[in-house]
Amino acid sequence: MRRTQVQLDEEMYQALRRRAYRCGCSISAVVREVLARVLRPPSAGGRRTLKQFPFVACGKSDQGSSSPVSERHDEALAEAFGREHGK
């Protein structure tokens, strides 16, 4: 491994610290992980894996009787307000 020095503004440094803390690793490990993702040559055929998109399904929820909410959002909202106000 080679040692290098990078200048970061305070906001970026704090974001790196928080991420390293959440992951239970060093700031250097986080930087290496991010750089590896950005600098990695594209795979054959340009196919990506789900691992490259950790945010997919992070907002998954129980849609209840209004499923699919993407099409029945008004009904879902009315149902949610009814539950919230004890109706």
BELNOR-V499182 format. One record per backbone hydrogen bond with DSSP energy under -0.5 kcal/mol. NH is the residue of the N-H (numbers start at 1). CO is the residue of the C=O. E is the energy in kcal/mol with one decimal. If there is no record, write none. Layout:
# BELNOR-V499182
((NH,CO,E) (NH,CO,E))
This chain:
# BELNOR-V499182
((13,9,-2.3) (14,10,-2.6) (15,11,-2.1) (16,12,-2.4) (17,13,-2.5) (18,14,-2.6) (19,15,-2.3) (20,16,-2.7) (21,17,-2.4) (22,18,-2.7) (23,19,-2.4) (24,20,-1.1) (25,20,-2.4) (30,26,-1.7) (31,27,-2.6) (32,28,-2.6) (33,29,-2.3) (34,30,-2.6) (35,31,-2.7) (36,32,-2.5) (37,33,-1.9) (38,34,-2.2) (39,35,-3.1) (40,36,-1.5) (46,43,-2.5) (47,44,-0.9) (52,49,-1.6) (53,50,-2.0) (56,53,-1.9) (58,55,-1.9) (60,57,-1.5) (63,61,-0.6) (66,63,-1.2) (67,64,-1.1) (71,68,-1.6) (72,68,-1.8) (76,72,-2.2) (77,73,-2.4) (78,74,-2.3) (79,75,-2.5) (80,76,-2.4) (81,77,-2.6) (82,78,-2.1) (83,79,-1.9) (84,80,-2.2) (85,81,-2.0) (86,83,-1.1) (87,82,-3.2))
